[in-house]
């Protein structure tokens, strides 16, 4: 018995030693994933070309095999039960009914998809590959069931390079066959319009949020972020720079979906070296008073003709407004920005938005001026003698016009100098006559850009 016990003890120790040794070896030297012995016989572009009718459900009946590198996974939670893959011809959304896909199919892994039996369709213009199902009595494309994923998808090599394609917004179309749809793209020179917000909804409602980003020319596009993303509560980046994202559409709306907050590299100087959105103003109808700004009544004595706060609508919208209504006479009022330094610049530009309403017998004058000599006080008309060309709103027959953009007004002639911008309103409301010029003008989103 003692010999048997000793023999068993030796065997156990040997097996244990072998087990520990094997575990250690496996941990130190994990086997690298390699591409399987599968050949892709078609491209993503060719597969997508099968789907020509929006909303249709096209079942793949031939032995088509595609291959692509994962360019977006579900690690951050901004993508749910889906991957985006890409080959040299295009990108495609893959629906998979499983969680934590990034553990098996991380960004950079090549995968091979046996497409026969799967369904290609689109969700409001963005193509997706999954299985056809009936949901609520209606046809739908759903994720490949978790227990069937391995029947269709085979993992290959890892750490393949993932490089976004640098494009301009004008290169992106909303056509269902757009070559950039479903691919990883990069836009340069963009910034968030509102830097006071978080990436997504942090309330109990967990609503997906669309945020506008814009470039220095005023072109805008949406970044769409799920409230379940692990960066949803982070404040958006405040600078200007590049953004990497999956390009998608919702009908005719262009949308970007970032993989995580690190895809947003807005670290440079913002387009506007000066900007005022009037969001900090107080109650509607109160006299406008903002730090550094001058609100000056040059002609007239009624406080009604000074610029006032305008607060209205849902949101709400906040801006500056001015009118000669109830002044009893002539009014000339100026709203003057703080000093704006154009040092080190060559092609700065001014832009702003105006709206007009409450049409009167005579249309008041609303103009914009520039000065390099204004001392910060005194009679504005003495210093503001150069009018700038700008598109200004016209009061409609009833109600208010929409806000319209002034256009990009070149300030290149003033590069290197310090300037003031002034908005001049000239109106009148003579008592007892019908020749009043009292229409209201509103001004919002004043900005001077670096180029």
PyMOL commands that set and color helices and strands:
alter all, ss='L'
color gray80, all
select helices_A, chain A and resi 2-28+44-48+101-103+146-152+169-171+261-263+303-305+380-383+412-414
alter helices_A, ss='H'
color red, helices_A
select strands_A, chain A and resi 58-59+65-72+82-87+90-97+110-114+119-123+126-135+138-142+144-145+153-155+165-166+184-192+209-215+220-225+240-250+253-257+264-268+272-276+294-299+308-312+317-322+330-336+340-341+349-357+365-371+386-387+404-405+409-410+418-428+440-449
alter strands_A, ss='S'
color yellow, strands_A
deselect
rebuild
show_as cartoon
